[in-house]
Amino acid sequence: MQERFRLLADEALRTQGEAFSKANVERLEATLTPLKEHVGILKKNCAKSIKKLSKTVRV
């Protein structure tokens, strides 16, 4: 009886752990994807600003 309980508990924990991990990955992706896009936009804007500034400083 104890062995059966242990097996059932192990299976339940494994299943819940997998579901929890999947949910965490989905939440992280939902958070990080927009952040990644915003960082990319910021990087482009910084590069443009640096280019403009370098042209101004040279003149």
C-alpha positions, -999 to +999 in steps of 0.1 A: +000+000+000+028+024+008+046+017-024+014+024-044+009+057-026+045+066-033+041+058-070+009+078-072+025+108-053+055+107-076+033+107-107+012+135-094+042+156-085+058+149-119+026+159-138+021+190-117+058+200-121+057+196-158+025+217-160+040+243-137+072+245-158+052+249-190+031+277-175+062+295-163+079+293-197+047+307-213+045+336-188+082+344-192+079+344-230+048+367-228+068+391-206+102+389-224+090+391-260+077+426-258+108+436-237+130+422-265+111+442-291+114+474-270+152+469-265+156+464-303+137+497-309+158+515-283+190+501-298+180+514-333+171+549-318+204+551-300+223+542-331+205+569-351+211+595-323+248+586-322+251+589-360+234+623-359+255+635-330+287+623-347+278+643-378+271+674-357+304+671-338+325+667-370+312+699-385 
